[in-house]
Amino acid sequence: SSAASDVYKRQKTNSEMYTIYLFSRMRRTNMSVVIIGGNECMVCQYEKICKQHGCKAKVFVKEKSGFGKKIGNPDLMILFTNTVSHKMVHSAVTEAKSKDIRIVRSHSSSASSLNAVLQEYVADGKAC
């Protein structure tokens, strides 16, 4: 009897673990986010935060040649308006409108503001 209950507990535990595994896989759907602007020293942190929210991130701190082509077709575009040039904003917005990409503008380029934007979109089921 105790051996049978131990097996049941293990099966239940394995089932719960499998459910947790499936849930974590569902959150990691690798929705894509493009971050434009921000600080160069924060690029790794931006990518890490996006990964925690189940998103794959591309971060463009400075405009380089072929910028519009490198954006791709993300689910969400985040513009850190305080740390980006007007020219870069204009080209990003033009690209986003042509590809029907959702744009979020944030004045601050801090990690907490990125967290807030991603939490809002994950909670609403809009992206990521």
OpenMM code with the backbone's topology and positions (N, CA, C; nanometers):
from openmm import Vec3, app, unit

residues = "SER SER ALA ALA SER ASP VAL TYR LYS ARG GLN LYS THR ASN SER GLU MET TYR THR ILE TYR LEU PHE SER ARG MET ARG ARG THR ASN MET SER VAL VAL ILE ILE GLY GLY ASN GLU CYS MET VAL CYS GLN TYR GLU LYS ILE CYS LYS GLN HIS GLY CYS LYS ALA LYS VAL PHE VAL LYS GLU LYS SER GLY PHE GLY LYS LYS ILE GLY ASN PRO ASP LEU MET ILE LEU PHE THR ASN THR VAL SER HIS LYS MET VAL HIS SER ALA VAL THR GLU ALA LYS SER LYS ASP ILE ARG ILE VAL ARG SER HIS SER SER SER ALA SER SER LEU ASN ALA VAL LEU GLN GLU TYR VAL ALA ASP GLY LYS ALA CYS".split()
positions = [
    Vec3(0.0821, -0.1187, 0.0000),
    Vec3(0.0000, 0.0000, 0.0000),
    Vec3(0.0872, 0.1262, 0.0000),
    Vec3(0.1886, 0.1273, 0.0846),
    Vec3(0.2747, 0.2455, 0.0892),
    Vec3(0.3573, 0.2568, -0.0391),
    Vec3(0.3942, 0.1429, -0.0991),
    Vec3(0.4685, 0.1459, -0.2253),
    Vec3(0.3800, 0.2015, -0.3365),
    Vec3(0.2514, 0.1627, -0.3339),
    Vec3(0.1583, 0.2126, -0.4349),
    Vec3(0.1367, 0.3626, -0.4190),
    Vec3(0.1287, 0.4091, -0.2942),
    Vec3(0.1093, 0.5532, -0.2736),
    Vec3(0.2335, 0.6317, -0.3143),
    Vec3(0.3523, 0.5712, -0.2935),
    Vec3(0.4758, 0.6377, -0.3383),
    Vec3(0.4777, 0.6523, -0.4900),
    Vec3(0.4342, 0.5475, -0.5626),
    Vec3(0.4287, 0.5521, -0.7084),
    Vec3(0.3290, 0.6587, -0.7524),
    Vec3(0.2127, 0.6639, -0.6850),
    Vec3(0.1123, 0.7649, -0.7191),
    Vec3(0.1686, 0.9051, -0.6976),
    Vec3(0.2397, 0.9238, -0.5843),
    Vec3(0.2988, 1.0549, -0.5566),
    Vec3(0.4007, 1.0920, -0.6632),
    Vec3(0.4833, 0.9941, -0.7057),
    Vec3(0.5820, 1.0218, -0.8101),
    Vec3(0.5133, 1.0550, -0.9415),
    Vec3(0.4072, 0.9796, -0.9750),
    Vec3(0.3355, 1.0076, -1.0992),
    Vec3(0.2719, 1.1454, -1.0940),
    Vec3(0.2149, 1.1765, -0.9803),
    Vec3(0.1539, 1.3076, -0.9657),
    Vec3(0.2608, 1.4155, -0.9767),
    Vec3(0.3728, 1.3920, -0.9127),
    Vec3(0.4819, 1.4880, -0.9192),
    Vec3(0.5322, 1.5011, -1.0620),
    Vec3(0.5492, 1.3896, -1.1327),
    Vec3(0.5928, 1.3947, -1.2715),
    Vec3(0.4907, 1.4673, -1.3574),
    Vec3(0.3632, 1.4425, -1.3311),
    Vec3(0.2584, 1.5097, -1.4068),
    Vec3(0.2607, 1.6596, -1.3809),
    Vec3(0.2763, 1.6968, -1.2556),
    Vec3(0.2847, 1.8386, -1.2223),
    Vec3(0.4068, 1.9022, -1.2874),
    Vec3(0.5181, 1.8297, -1.2837),
    Vec3(0.6396, 1.8810, -1.3468),
    Vec3(0.6176, 1.8985, -1.4967),
    Vec3(0.5492, 1.8034, -1.5595),
    Vec3(0.5217, 1.8118, -1.7023),
    Vec3(0.4317, 1.9311, -1.7327),
    Vec3(0.3321, 1.9535, -1.6456),
    Vec3(0.2440, 2.0690, -1.6629),
    Vec3(0.3229, 2.1987, -1.6518),
    Vec3(0.4110, 2.2062, -1.5528),
    Vec3(0.4950, 2.3252, -1.5364),
    Vec3(0.5840, 2.3420, -1.6589),
    Vec3(0.6401, 2.2308, -1.7085),
    Vec3(0.7253, 2.2358, -1.8273),
    Vec3(0.6468, 2.2871, -1.9477),
    Vec3(0.5244, 2.2363, -1.9667),
    Vec3(0.4425, 2.2814, -2.0792),
    Vec3(0.4082, 2.4289, -2.0667),
    Vec3(0.3754, 2.4733, -1.9456),
    Vec3(0.3428, 2.6139, -1.9238),
    Vec3(0.4634, 2.7026, -1.9549),
    Vec3(0.5799, 2.6605, -1.9094),
    Vec3(0.6998, 2.7409, -1.9361),
    Vec3(0.7317, 2.7417, -2.0850),
    Vec3(0.7035, 2.6316, -2.1553),
    Vec3(0.7248, 2.6282, -2.3012),
    Vec3(0.6245, 2.7195, -2.3714),
    Vec3(0.5010, 2.7260, -2.3192),
    Vec3(0.4003, 2.8113, -2.3801),
    Vec3(0.4395, 2.9581, -2.3658),
    Vec3(0.4969, 2.9960, -2.2528),
    Vec3(0.5384, 3.1354, -2.2335),
    Vec3(0.6540, 3.1708, -2.3240),
    Vec3(0.7376, 3.0718, -2.3566),
    Vec3(0.8526, 3.0976, -2.4415),
    Vec3(0.8167, 3.0733, -2.5872),
    Vec3(0.7243, 3.1520, -2.6369),
    Vec3(0.6831, 3.1355, -2.7752),
    Vec3(0.7737, 3.2125, -2.8698),
    Vec3(0.8742, 3.2781, -2.8137),
    Vec3(0.9703, 3.3538, -2.8917),
    Vec3(0.9052, 3.4563, -2.9823),
    Vec3(0.8127, 3.5317, -2.9255),
    Vec3(0.7617, 3.6468, -2.9971),
    Vec3(0.8778, 3.7449, -3.0088),
    Vec3(0.8766, 3.8223, -3.1115),
    Vec3(0.9907, 3.9092, -3.1336),
    Vec3(0.9597, 4.0535, -3.0970),
    Vec3(1.0598, 4.1169, -3.0390),
    Vec3(1.0517, 4.2561, -2.9975),
    Vec3(1.1731, 4.3277, -3.0546),
    Vec3(1.1501, 4.4458, -3.1099),
    Vec3(1.2601, 4.5306, -3.1543),
    Vec3(1.2640, 4.6515, -3.0628),
    Vec3(1.3807, 4.6764, -3.0054),
    Vec3(1.4004, 4.7909, -2.9178),
    Vec3(1.4890, 4.8909, -2.9912),
    Vec3(1.4400, 5.0125, -3.0028),
    Vec3(1.5146, 5.1152, -3.0737),
    Vec3(1.5471, 5.2258, -2.9753),
    Vec3(1.6762, 5.2556, -2.9643),
    Vec3(1.7236, 5.3550, -2.8688),
    Vec3(1.7774, 5.2860, -2.7458),
    Vec3(1.7945, 5.3615, -2.6418),
    Vec3(1.8476, 5.3053, -2.5181),
    Vec3(1.9959, 5.3312, -2.5042),
    Vec3(2.0553, 5.2684, -2.4060),
    Vec3(2.1975, 5.2860, -2.3777),
    Vec3(2.2753, 5.1640, -2.4252),
    Vec3(2.3918, 5.1894, -2.4801),
    Vec3(2.4741, 5.0795, -2.5309),
    Vec3(2.5113, 4.9811, -2.4214),
    Vec3(2.5349, 5.0313, -2.3017),
    Vec3(2.5767, 4.9427, -2.1925),
    Vec3(2.4604, 4.8575, -2.1398),
    Vec3(2.3385, 4.8873, -2.1823),
    Vec3(2.2214, 4.8140, -2.1336),
    Vec3(2.1701, 4.7090, -2.2323),
    Vec3(2.2349, 4.6930, -2.3463),
    Vec3(2.1852, 4.6029, -2.4504),
    Vec3(2.1645, 4.4617, -2.3967),
    Vec3(2.2624, 4.4089, -2.3248),
    Vec3(2.2505, 4.2730, -2.2700),
    Vec3(2.1360, 4.2640, -2.1694),
    Vec3(2.1168, 4.3690, -2.0904),
    Vec3(2.0073, 4.3685, -1.9931),
    Vec3(1.8719, 4.3731, -2.0640),
    Vec3(1.8606, 4.4524, -2.1704),
    Vec3(1.7362, 4.4567, -2.2466),
    Vec3(1.7022, 4.3187, -2.3013),
    Vec3(1.8025, 4.2516, -2.3578),
    Vec3(1.7800, 4.1176, -2.4138),
    Vec3(1.7419, 4.0186, -2.3045),
    Vec3(1.8052, 4.0290, -2.1890),
    Vec3(1.7757, 3.9390, -2.0775),
    Vec3(1.6327, 3.9591, -2.0268),
    Vec3(1.5897, 4.0844, -2.0151),
    Vec3(1.4541, 4.1148, -1.9695),
    Vec3(1.3520, 4.0606, -2.0685),
    Vec3(1.3783, 4.0795, -2.1962),
    Vec3(1.2865, 4.0268, -2.2977),
    Vec3(1.2792, 3.8750, -2.2917),
    Vec3(1.3927, 3.8125, -2.2699),
    Vec3(1.3954, 3.6662, -2.2594),
    Vec3(1.3143, 3.6186, -2.1396),
    Vec3(1.3195, 3.6933, -2.0291),
    Vec3(1.2416, 3.6583, -1.9104),
    Vec3(1.0913, 3.6653, -1.9378),
    Vec3(1.0515, 3.7504, -2.0309),
    Vec3(0.9107, 3.7638, -2.0676),
    Vec3(0.8734, 3.6743, -2.1851),
    Vec3(0.9661, 3.5900, -2.2293),
    Vec3(0.9379, 3.4977, -2.3376),
    Vec3(0.9469, 3.5606, -2.4749),
    Vec3(1.0261, 3.6635, -2.4872),
    Vec3(1.0396, 3.7335, -2.6153),
    Vec3(1.1836, 3.7283, -2.6632),
    Vec3(1.1976, 3.7307, -2.7935),
    Vec3(1.3284, 3.7392, -2.8559),
    Vec3(1.3487, 3.8846, -2.8951),
    Vec3(1.4632, 3.9423, -2.8617),
    Vec3(1.4830, 4.0860, -2.8812),
    Vec3(1.5959, 4.1160, -2.9782),
    Vec3(1.5720, 4.2204, -3.0567),
    Vec3(1.6770, 4.2844, -3.1352),
    Vec3(1.6861, 4.4258, -3.0824),
    Vec3(1.8068, 4.4694, -3.0538),
    Vec3(1.8253, 4.6022, -2.9964),
    Vec3(1.9105, 4.6853, -3.0920),
    Vec3(1.8578, 4.8024, -3.1288),
    Vec3(1.9289, 4.8959, -3.2150),
    Vec3(1.9480, 5.0255, -3.1373),
    Vec3(2.0699, 5.0475, -3.0901),
    Vec3(2.0988, 5.1676, -3.0129),
    Vec3(2.1358, 5.2821, -3.1073),
    Vec3(2.2085, 5.2494, -3.2132),
    Vec3(2.2482, 5.3492, -3.3123),
    Vec3(2.1998, 5.3037, -3.4495),
    Vec3(2.1725, 5.4008, -3.5342),
    Vec3(2.1284, 5.3681, -3.6694),
    Vec3(2.2505, 5.3332, -3.7540),
    Vec3(2.2409, 5.2188, -3.8192),
    Vec3(2.3475, 5.1735, -3.9082),
    Vec3(2.2870, 5.1522, -4.0459),
    Vec3(2.3707, 5.1306, -4.1436),
    Vec3(2.3201, 5.1098, -4.2791),
    Vec3(2.2347, 4.9837, -4.2837),
    Vec3(2.1287, 4.9883, -4.3609),
    Vec3(2.0379, 4.8745, -4.3714),
    Vec3(1.9508, 4.8560, -4.2490),
    Vec3(1.9328, 4.9629, -4.1738),
    Vec3(1.8565, 4.9568, -4.0482),
    Vec3(1.7148, 4.9040, -4.0726),
    Vec3(1.6481, 4.9553, -4.1746),
    Vec3(1.5103, 4.9148, -4.2041),
    Vec3(1.4984, 4.7682, -4.2385),
    Vec3(1.5972, 4.7157, -4.3082),
    Vec3(1.5945, 4.5740, -4.3472),
    Vec3(1.6222, 4.4823, -4.2286),
    Vec3(1.7021, 4.5304, -4.1340),
    Vec3(1.7385, 4.4475, -4.0186),
    Vec3(1.6271, 4.4373, -3.9153),
    Vec3(1.5311, 4.5287, -3.9197),
    Vec3(1.4211, 4.5262, -3.8227),
    Vec3(1.3411, 4.3972, -3.8370),
    Vec3(1.3188, 4.3541, -3.9583),
    Vec3(1.2407, 4.2327, -3.9810),
    Vec3(1.0924, 4.2606, -3.9647),
    Vec3(1.0203, 4.1626, -3.9109),
    Vec3(0.8763, 4.1767, -3.8908),
    Vec3(0.8413, 4.1360, -3.7467),
    Vec3(0.8762, 4.2192, -3.6481),
    Vec3(0.8522, 4.1839, -3.5078),
    Vec3(0.7061, 4.2009, -3.4688),
    Vec3(0.6714, 4.1469, -3.3528),
    Vec3(0.5370, 4.1625, -3.2978),
    Vec3(0.5200, 4.2971, -3.2289),
    Vec3(0.6292, 4.3520, -3.1799),
    Vec3(0.6230, 4.4757, -3.1033),
    Vec3(0.7511, 4.5554, -3.1251),
    Vec3(0.7363, 4.6865, -3.1412),
    Vec3(0.8512, 4.7757, -3.1520),
    Vec3(0.8450, 4.8739, -3.0353),
    Vec3(0.9544, 4.8809, -2.9601),
    Vec3(0.9621, 4.9714, -2.8457),
    Vec3(1.0616, 5.0810, -2.8794),
    Vec3(1.0164, 5.2054, -2.8723),
    Vec3(1.1019, 5.3208, -2.8985),
    Vec3(1.1342, 5.3898, -2.7669),
    Vec3(1.2617, 5.3964, -2.7335),
    Vec3(1.3048, 5.4745, -2.6189),
    Vec3(1.3343, 5.6146, -2.6709),
    Vec3(1.2367, 5.7035, -2.6591),
    Vec3(1.2400, 5.8317, -2.7284),
    Vec3(1.3436, 5.9294, -2.6748),
    Vec3(1.3868, 5.9141, -2.5518),
    Vec3(1.4821, 6.0084, -2.4944),
    Vec3(1.6232, 5.9876, -2.5489),
    Vec3(1.6541, 5.8667, -2.5928),
    Vec3(1.7923, 5.8352, -2.6300),
    Vec3(1.8070, 5.7979, -2.7765),
    Vec3(1.7172, 5.8464, -2.8602),
    Vec3(1.7235, 5.8093, -3.0013),
    Vec3(1.7049, 5.9352, -3.0865),
    Vec3(1.7690, 5.9377, -3.2013),
    Vec3(1.7606, 6.0554, -3.2878),
    Vec3(1.6255, 6.0605, -3.3586),
    Vec3(1.5877, 6.1806, -3.4006),
    Vec3(1.4613, 6.1985, -3.4726),
    Vec3(1.4632, 6.1226, -3.6041),
    Vec3(1.5773, 6.1196, -3.6687),
    Vec3(1.5901, 6.0487, -3.7959),
    Vec3(1.5651, 5.8987, -3.7770),
    Vec3(1.6199, 5.8438, -3.6720),
    Vec3(1.6021, 5.7016, -3.6444),
    Vec3(1.4571, 5.6705, -3.6086),
    Vec3(1.3932, 5.7573, -3.5310),
    Vec3(1.2517, 5.7402, -3.4978),
    Vec3(1.1682, 5.7434, -3.6249),
    Vec3(1.1962, 5.8396, -3.7116),
    Vec3(1.1202, 5.8537, -3.8353),
    Vec3(1.1337, 5.7286, -3.9228),
    Vec3(1.2550, 5.6799, -3.9405),
    Vec3(1.2733, 5.5610, -4.0246),
    Vec3(1.2109, 5.4370, -3.9596),
    Vec3(1.2165, 5.4267, -3.8274),
    Vec3(1.1559, 5.3125, -3.7580),
    Vec3(1.0040, 5.3159, -3.7686),
    Vec3(0.9452, 5.4332, -3.7491),
    Vec3(0.7997, 5.4462, -3.7563),
    Vec3(0.7509, 5.4201, -3.8987),
    Vec3(0.8238, 5.4698, -3.9973),
    Vec3(0.7885, 5.4441, -4.1370),
    Vec3(0.7910, 5.2954, -4.1667),
    Vec3(0.8942, 5.2285, -4.1210),
    Vec3(0.9072, 5.0838, -4.1411),
    Vec3(0.7954, 5.0095, -4.0685),
    Vec3(0.7631, 5.0514, -3.9471),
    Vec3(0.6585, 4.9861, -3.8680),
    Vec3(0.5214, 5.0032, -3.9332),
    Vec3(0.4938, 5.1218, -3.9852),
    Vec3(0.3651, 5.1443, -4.0506),
    Vec3(0.3519, 5.0612, -4.1775),
    Vec3(0.4602, 5.0483, -4.2517),
    Vec3(0.4533, 4.9703, -4.3759),
    Vec3(0.4340, 4.8213, -4.3485),
    Vec3(0.4804, 4.7739, -4.2324),
    Vec3(0.4686, 4.6322, -4.1985),
    Vec3(0.3612, 4.6047, -4.0935),
    Vec3(0.2852, 4.7072, -4.0553),
    Vec3(0.1780, 4.6949, -3.9560),
    Vec3(0.2302, 4.6371, -3.8237),
    Vec3(0.3339, 4.6998, -3.7723),
    Vec3(0.3961, 4.6587, -3.6459),
    Vec3(0.3470, 4.7515, -3.5350),
    Vec3(0.3094, 4.6947, -3.4220),
    Vec3(0.2645, 4.7724, -3.3072),
    Vec3(0.3834, 4.8476, -3.2478),
    Vec3(0.3645, 4.9765, -3.2181),
    Vec3(0.4711, 5.0619, -3.1649),
    Vec3(0.4342, 5.1089, -3.0249),
    Vec3(0.5315, 5.1024, -2.9338),
    Vec3(0.5156, 5.1581, -2.7996),
    Vec3(0.6300, 5.2555, -2.7790),
    Vec3(0.5967, 5.3757, -2.7335),
    Vec3(0.6985, 5.4769, -2.7072),
    Vec3(0.7156, 5.4924, -2.5571),
    Vec3(0.8413, 5.4935, -2.5155),
    Vec3(0.8727, 5.5125, -2.3738),
    Vec3(0.9803, 5.6195, -2.3639),
    Vec3(0.9551, 5.7191, -2.2813),
    Vec3(1.0532, 5.8273, -2.2678),
    Vec3(1.1797, 5.7768, -2.1987),
    Vec3(1.1621, 5.6947, -2.0991),
    Vec3(1.2757, 5.6425, -2.0231),
    Vec3(1.3283, 5.5148, -2.0880),
    Vec3(1.4589, 5.4972, -2.0822),
    Vec3(1.5188, 5.3757, -2.1379),
    Vec3(1.5711, 5.2843, -2.0278),
    Vec3(1.5069, 5.2885, -1.9121),
    Vec3(1.5517, 5.2080, -1.7988),
    Vec3(1.4993, 5.0652, -1.8092),
    Vec3(1.5592, 4.9786, -1.7308),
    Vec3(1.5159, 4.8390, -1.7275),
    Vec3(1.3742, 4.8271, -1.6734),
    Vec3(1.3403, 4.9106, -1.5760),
    Vec3(1.2062, 4.9033, -1.5176),
    Vec3(1.0994, 4.9488, -1.6171),
    Vec3(1.1303, 5.0461, -1.7014),
    Vec3(1.0315, 5.0884, -1.8013),
    Vec3(1.0116, 4.9801, -1.9069),
    Vec3(1.1189, 4.9119, -1.9443),
    Vec3(1.1056, 4.7995, -2.0380),
    Vec3(1.0226, 4.6885, -1.9760),
    Vec3(1.0486, 4.6583, -1.8478),
    Vec3(0.9689, 4.5581, -1.7759),
    Vec3(0.8210, 4.5956, -1.7750),
    Vec3(0.7923, 4.7216, -1.7493),
    Vec3(0.6531, 4.7671, -1.7434),
    Vec3(0.5840, 4.7516, -1.8782),
    Vec3(0.6518, 4.7874, -1.9854),
    Vec3(0.5942, 4.7746, -2.1201),
    Vec3(0.5662, 4.6285, -2.1522),
    Vec3(0.6633, 4.5425, -2.1252),
    Vec3(0.6460, 4.4007, -2.1572),
    Vec3(0.5390, 4.3368, -2.0694),
    Vec3(0.5328, 4.3727, -1.9418),
    Vec3(0.4293, 4.3179, -1.8539),
    Vec3(0.2913, 4.3568, -1.9023),
    Vec3(0.2762, 4.4795, -1.9471),
    Vec3(0.1470, 4.5251, -1.9977),
    Vec3(0.1048, 4.4442, -2.1201),
    Vec3(0.1974, 4.4209, -2.2100),
    Vec3(0.1623, 4.3490, -2.3316),
    Vec3(0.1467, 4.2007, -2.3101),
    Vec3(0.2191, 4.1431, -2.2151),
    Vec3(0.1998, 4.0014, -2.1834),
    Vec3(0.0665, 3.9822, -2.1124),
    Vec3(0.0323, 4.0727, -2.0206),
    Vec3(-0.0926, 4.0625, -1.9457),
    Vec3(-0.2149, 4.0772, -2.0381),
    Vec3(-0.2066, 4.1689, -2.1329),
    Vec3(-0.3164, 4.1907, -2.2249),
    Vec3(-0.3204, 4.0882, -2.3361),
    Vec3(-0.2145, 4.0107, -2.3495),
    Vec3(-0.2092, 3.9105, -2.4566),
    Vec3(-0.1902, 3.9727, -2.5928),
    Vec3(-0.1413, 4.0959, -2.5960),
    Vec3(-0.1227, 4.1642, -2.7231),
    Vec3(-0.0002, 4.1133, -2.7970),
    Vec3(0.1046, 4.0867, -2.7254),
    Vec3(0.2288, 4.0393, -2.7855),
    Vec3(0.3072, 3.9629, -2.6814),
    Vec3(0.4103, 3.8946, -2.7257),
    Vec3(0.4984, 3.8154, -2.6391),
    Vec3(0.4189, 3.7121, -2.5662),
] * unit.nanometer
topology = app.Topology()
chain = topology.addChain("A")
for resn in residues:
    res = topology.addResidue(resn, chain)
    for name in ("N", "CA", "C"):
        topology.addAtom(name, app.Element.getBySymbol(name[0]), res)
